[in-house]
């Protein structure tokens, strides 16, 4: 009896260790694939900023940044974080087509609102700049939807190859046209056309995967049936807080640009956006780990494995701490050099701003994975509340500090907001993890 029990315990312990190793390897592999794709995307977007900063005026840089600062939060709001919902909805509470309909309808609504705002002069931007940014965002949103399904079925390789190819081609074409033409409009048009082509490619890849993994393939006719519209509005009602959390969270990056545009002008906003884009480097690593870990966190919830869930969250937060610290050290040692190398001497003169931005980013990277864990267990509402408090904090801090300290004041406002959000996530996350696991136990 004793030896049988010991053998049974040893076998289960060995099995558990083997499973943990397999999960770790899976996360590492998927993180690398996601990381490669996200680095390439960030590099292509950053290259646009570099070319505009070096080849065109600060005013055009400011126009482009202002358009992005308006469109990005709006389209994130319209996304309803469907890329995560597709992954964590392991039981298909909604049909695949319902998610697609919800995404398309919300994107169409946001597009109409933004264009109308320009036409009635609520937003002071040239229509062609806003239109090109909107086209890019629409195509990027559909590509993201398709790639989310690829990650749902653990085909990270296909998603990575598609995004990397798109980014690589974008960089090649943008560089080529920047040499052949000195037209700002042509540069943005090339950027958009590449996104259109790859949205079609991603759509084709998604259709092929549904044939392999689903009992029924993706049906376009179901996008416009009564049930799809009904379920789309159910999605909106159920996940409205998610949409708000996304838009509010994105304003961590974009609100300083908007405040600077209002208080100091488009030129200052463009300069700050160019400087603060360096925090994207760490954000790429953080988002890659987050995207690769979310399916595993959702699976641990489904299997009611709370200890391993906590262990994985701790590891993710430690990764965030290391990424933030590395970025901060790099900024202090080489920040001015990099700004001068990639932008202009005028932008490089604001190098203290970069140090403050990277300090804020380092704080944010610590707790961002707590948000990922709450999303994985579908406790979205608490994120909305925390990010709302952070946004309000940043708004009032920025309004007061920008007038006195300029670009540095905007970065200091970011730091104050991250400290508030860190405190709230630290105090509240454990409570909502328990609620999610208790609810999971009660589910039939």
C-alpha positions in Angstrom: 0.0 0.0 0.0 2.8 2.4 1.0 4.9 1.7 -2.0 1.9 1.9 -4.3 1.0 5.3 -2.9 4.6 6.5 -3.2 4.7 5.3 -6.8 1.4 7.0 -7.6 2.6 10.3 -6.0 6.0 10.1 -7.9 4.2 9.5 -11.2 1.8 12.4 -10.7 4.7 14.7 -9.6 6.7 13.7 -12.7 3.7 14.2 -14.9 3.0 17.7 -13.4 6.7 18.7 -13.9 6.6 17.5 -17.5 3.4 19.4 -18.2 4.9 22.6 -16.6 8.0 22.2 -18.8 5.8 21.8 -21.9 3.8 24.9 -21.0 6.9 26.9 -20.4 8.4 25.8 -23.7 5.1 26.6 -25.5 5.0 30.1 -24.0 8.7 30.7 -24.8 8.2 29.5 -28.4 5.0 31.5 -28.9 6.6 34.6 -27.3 9.5 34.5 -29.7 7.2 34.2 -32.7 5.0 37.0 -31.4 8.0 39.1 -30.5 9.5 38.9 -34.0 6.2 40.0 -35.5 5.7 42.8 -33.1 9.2 44.1 -33.4 8.9 44.2 -37.2 5.5 46.1 -36.9 6.9 48.6 -34.5 10.0 49.1 -36.7 7.9 49.8 -39.7 5.7 52.3 -37.8 8.8 53.9 -36.2 10.4 54.2 -39.7 7.5 56.4 -40.8 8.1 58.8 -37.9 11.9 58.9 -38.6 11.4 59.7 -42.3 8.8 62.4 -41.6 11.0 63.9 -38.9 14.1 64.0 -41.1 12.6 64.7 -44.5 9.6 66.9 -43.7 8.7 69.7 -41.4 7.8 69.4 -37.7 4.4 70.6 -38.6 3.7 67.6 -40.9 5.1 65.3 -38.1 2.7 67.0 -35.7 -0.3 66.5 -38.1 0.5 62.8 -38.5 0.9 62.3 -34.8 -2.3 64.2 -34.0 -4.2 62.0 -36.5 -2.8 58.9 -34.9 -3.5 60.2 -31.4 -7.2 60.6 -32.3 -7.6 57.5 -34.4 -5.7 54.9 -32.3 -7.8 55.2 -29.1 -11.0 55.3 -31.2 -10.2 52.1 -33.1 -9.1 50.4 -29.9 -12.4 51.3 -28.4 -14.1 49.8 -31.5 -12.1 46.6 -31.2 -13.8 45.6 -27.9 -10.5 43.6 -27.3 -11.9 40.9 -29.6 -8.4 39.6 -30.2 -8.4 38.5 -26.5 -12.0 37.4 -26.5 -11.4 35.1 -29.4 -8.7 33.4 -27.4 -10.3 33.2 -24.0 -13.8 32.2 -25.3 -12.9 28.5 -25.2 -16.5 27.4 -25.3 -17.7 29.7 -28.2 -20.2 31.6 -26.2 -20.6 33.6 -29.4 -20.2 32.4 -33.0 -17.0 33.3 -34.8 -19.1 35.3 -37.3 -20.6 37.3 -34.4 -17.2 38.5 -33.3 -16.4 39.5 -36.9 -19.8 41.4 -37.3 -19.2 43.2 -34.0 -15.7 44.3 -35.1 -16.8 45.5 -38.6 -19.9 47.4 -37.3 -17.9 49.2 -34.6 -15.1 50.1 -37.0 -17.6 51.5 -39.4 -19.2 53.6 -36.7 -15.9 55.0 -35.5 -14.9 55.8 -39.1 -18.2 57.8 -39.7 -17.8 59.7 -36.4 -14.1 60.7 -37.2 -14.8 61.8 -40.7 -17.9 63.8 -39.6 -15.9 65.5 -36.9 -13.4 66.8 -39.5 -16.1 67.9 -41.9 -17.9 70.0 -39.3 -14.5 71.3 -38.0 -14.6 69.6 -34.6 -11.2 68.1 -35.5 -8.8 70.5 -37.2 -7.0 68.2 -39.6 -6.6 67.9 -43.4 -9.1 65.3 -44.5 -6.6 63.4 -46.6 -4.3 62.8 -43.6 -7.2 61.5 -41.4 -8.6 59.4 -44.2 -5.3 57.7 -44.9 -4.7 56.9 -41.2 -8.3 55.6 -41.0 -7.8 53.3 -44.0 -4.6 51.9 -42.4 -6.4 51.4 -39.0 -9.3 49.6 -40.7 -7.0 47.2 -42.5 -4.8 46.7 -39.5 -7.9 45.9 -37.4 -9.1 43.2 -39.8 -5.6 41.7 -39.9 -5.5 41.7 -36.1 -8.8 39.9 -36.0 -7.6 37.2 -38.4 -4.3 36.8 -36.6 -6.2 36.5 -33.3 -7.9 33.4 -34.6 -4.6 32.0 -35.7 -3.4 32.4 -32.1 -6.6 30.8 -30.8 -5.7 27.6 -32.7 -2.0 28.0 -31.6 -0.8 28.8 -35.1 1.5 31.5 -33.9 3.8 30.8 -36.8 1.3 31.9 -39.5 0.4 35.0 -37.6 4.1 35.9 -37.1 5.0 35.3 -40.8 2.2 37.4 -42.0 2.8 40.4 -39.8 6.6 40.2 -40.3 6.2 40.1 -44.1 3.8 43.0 -44.1 6.2 45.1 -41.9 9.2 44.2 -44.0 7.5 45.1 -47.2 6.2 48.3 -45.7 9.7 49.4 -44.7 11.2 48.5 -48.1 8.5 50.5 -50.0 8.5 53.4 -47.6 12.2 53.8 -47.9 12.1 53.4 -51.7 9.4 56.0 -52.1 11.0 58.4 -49.6 14.1 58.4 -51.9 12.1 58.6 -55.2 9.5 61.2 -54.0 9.5 64.1 -51.6 5.7 63.9 -51.3 4.2 63.4 -47.8 1.0 62.2 -49.3 2.7 59.5 -51.4 4.5 58.2 -48.3 1.2 57.8 -46.4 -0.5 56.2 -49.4 2.2 53.5 -49.7 1.9 52.8 -46.0 -1.9 52.3 -46.4 -1.8 50.2 -49.6 0.5 47.6 -48.0 -1.9 47.3 -45.1 -4.8 46.7 -47.5 -2.9 43.9 -49.4 -2.1 42.1 -46.2 -5.6 42.4 -44.8 -6.7 40.3 -47.8 -3.9 37.8 -47.3 -4.7 37.4 -43.6 -8.3 36.9 -44.4 -7.4 34.0 -46.8 -5.1 32.4 -44.1 -7.9 32.6 -41.6 -10.4 30.9 -43.9 -8.0 28.1 -44.5 -7.5 27.6 -40.8 -11.3 27.5 -40.0 -11.6 24.7 -42.6 -9.1 22.7 -40.6 -10.1 23.5 -37.0 -13.9 24.2 -37.0 -16.8 22.0 -37.8 -18.2 24.7 -40.0 -16.1 27.1 -42.0 -16.3 30.9 -41.8 -19.5 32.0 -43.6 -19.7 35.6 -44.9 -23.5 35.3 -45.3 -23.7 34.9 -41.5 -22.1 38.3 -41.0 -25.3 40.1 -42.0 -28.0 37.8 -40.6 -30.3 38.8 -37.8 -28.5 36.7 -35.2 -25.1 38.2 -36.0 -26.5 41.7 -35.5 -28.3 40.7 -32.3 -25.2 38.9 -30.9 -23.0 41.9 -31.9 -25.0 44.2 -29.7 -25.0 41.6 -26.9 -21.2 41.7 -27.2 -21.2 45.5 -27.0 -23.3 45.4 -23.9 -21.3 42.7 -22.2 -17.8 44.0 -23.1 -18.4 47.8 -23.1 -16.1 48.1 -20.1 -13.4 46.3 -22.1 -13.7 48.8 -24.9 -13.5 51.7 -22.5 -10.5 50.1 -20.8 -8.7 49.7 -24.1 -9.3 53.3 -25.2 -8.4 54.6 -21.8 -5.2 52.5 -21.6 -4.1 53.7 -25.0 -4.4 57.3 -23.9 -1.4 56.6 -21.7 0.6 57.1 -24.9 -1.7 59.5 -26.8 -3.1 61.9 -24.2 0.2 63.7 -23.7 0.3 64.4 -27.5 -3.2 65.8 -27.4 -2.4 68.0 -24.3 0.8 69.2 -25.9 -1.1 70.0 -29.2 -3.6 72.1 -27.2 -1.1 73.9 -24.9 2.1 74.2 -27.0 1.1 73.4 -30.6 1.5 70.5 -33.1 5.3 70.9 -33.3 5.7 70.1 -29.6 3.3 67.1 -29.9 5.3 65.7 -32.9 8.6 66.0 -31.0 7.2 64.3 -27.9 5.7 61.5 -30.0 9.0 60.9 -31.7 10.8 60.8 -28.3 8.2 58.7 -26.5 8.1 56.1 -29.3 11.2 54.6 -27.7 9.0 53.1 -25.0 7.5 51.0 -27.7 10.6 48.9 -27.7 9.9 47.6 -24.2 6.2 47.5 -24.9 6.8 45.1 -27.8 8.5 42.6 -25.4 5.7 43.1 -22.8 2.9 42.6 -25.4 4.6 39.6 -26.9 4.8 37.8 -23.5 1.2 38.9 -22.8 -0.2 37.6 -26.1 1.7 34.3 -25.7 0.7 33.8 -22.1 -3.0 34.7 -22.3 -4.2 31.3 -23.7 -2.2 29.5 -21.0 -3.7 31.7 -18.3 -7.2 31.0 -19.6 -6.5 27.3 -19.7 -5.3 27.3 -16.1 -8.5 29.0 -15.1 -10.5 26.4 -17.0 -8.6 23.6 -15.2 -9.0 25.4 -11.9 -5.3 25.4 -11.4 -4.9 28.5 -9.1 -1.3 27.8 -7.9 0.2 27.6 -11.4 -1.9 30.6 -12.4 -0.3 32.7 -9.7 3.2 31.3 -10.5 2.8 32.3 -14.1 1.6 35.8 -13.3 4.6 36.3 -11.0 7.0 35.2 -13.7 5.4 37.6 -16.1 5.7 40.5 -13.7 9.4 39.7 -13.1 9.9 39.8 -16.9 8.2 43.2 -17.0 10.5 44.5 -14.2 13.6 43.4 -16.1 12.5 44.9 -19.4 11.7 48.3 -17.7 15.0 48.4 -15.9 17.0 47.6 -19.1 15.1 50.3 -21.0 15.7 52.9 -18.2 19.5 52.2 -18.1 19.7 52.4 -21.9 17.9 55.7 -21.9 20.2 57.3 -19.3 23.4 56.1 -21.0 22.5 56.4 -24.7 19.3 58.4 -24.9 20.7 61.6 -26.3 22.9 59.8 -28.8 19.9 57.8 -30.2 17.7 60.8 -30.5 20.4 62.7 -32.4 21.1 59.7 -34.6 17.5 58.9 -35.6 15.9 62.3 -35.5 17.2 65.9 -35.4 19.4 67.9 -33.1 16.4 69.9 -32.0 14.6 66.8 -30.9 17.8 65.4 -29.2 17.9 68.6 -27.1 14.9 67.3 -25.3 16.7 64.1 -24.1 15.7 64.5 -20.4 12.1 63.9 -21.5 13.1 60.4 -22.7 14.5 59.5 -19.3 11.2 60.5 -17.6 9.2 58.6 -20.2 11.3 55.4 -19.7 10.9 55.7 -16.0 7.1 55.8 -16.4 7.3 52.9 -18.8 9.4 50.9 -16.3 6.7 51.3 -13.7 4.0 50.4 -16.2 5.7 47.2 -17.3 5.6 45.8 -13.8 1.8 45.9 -13.5 0.7 45.5 -17.1 0.8 41.7 -16.7 -1.7 42.0 -13.8 -4.0 43.5 -16.3 -3.3 40.6 -18.7 -4.2 38.1 -15.9 -7.5 39.9 -15.2 -8.3 39.9 -19.0 -7.5 36.2 -19.1 -10.1 35.4 -16.4 -12.5 37.9 -18.0 -12.5 40.4 -15.1 -12.4 43.3 -17.5 -14.4 45.9 -15.5 -11.7 46.4 -12.8 -9.2 47.3 -15.5 -11.5 50.0 -16.8 -11.8 51.5 -13.3 -8.1 51.5 -12.7 -7.2 52.9 -16.1 -9.9 55.6 -15.7 -8.3 56.8 -12.4 -4.9 56.8 -14.1 -6.2 58.8 -17.1 -7.8 61.4 -14.9 -4.6 61.6 -12.9 -2.6 62.1 -16.0 -4.9 64.7 -17.5 -4.8 67.0 -14.5 -1.1 66.4 -13.9 -0.3 67.1 -17.5 -2.5 70.2 -17.6 -0.5 71.6 -14.7 3.0 70.4 -15.5 3.1 71.0 -19.3 2.6 74.7 -18.9 5.6 74.9 -16.5 7.9 72.2 -17.8 6.9 71.6 -21.4 7.7 68.2 -22.8 9.3 67.0 -19.5 6.1 68.0 -17.8 4.1 65.6 -20.1 6.5 62.8 -19.2 6.2 63.5 -15.5 2.4 63.3 -15.8 2.8 59.8 -17.3 5.0 58.8 -14.3 2.5 60.0 -11.8 -0.3 58.1 -13.5 1.6 54.9 -13.6 2.4 55.1 -9.9 -1.3 55.4 -9.2 -2.2 52.5 -11.5 0.5 50.3 -9.9 -0.9 50.9 -6.5 -4.5 50.0 -7.5 -3.5 46.9 -9.5 -1.4 45.7 -6.5 -4.3 46.2 -4.1 -7.1 44.7 -6.2 -5.9 42.0 -8.5 -5.8 39.1 -6.0 -9.4 39.7 -5.0 -10.6 39.4 -8.6 -8.5 36.4 -9.3 -10.3 34.6 -6.4 -13.7 35.8 -7.7 -13.0 34.4 -11.2 -11.8 31.0 -9.9 -14.8 30.7 -7.4 -17.1 31.5 -10.3 -15.4 28.9 -12.5 -16.0 26.2 -9.7 -19.7 27.0 -9.6 -20.1 26.8 -13.4 -21.6 23.5 -14.6 
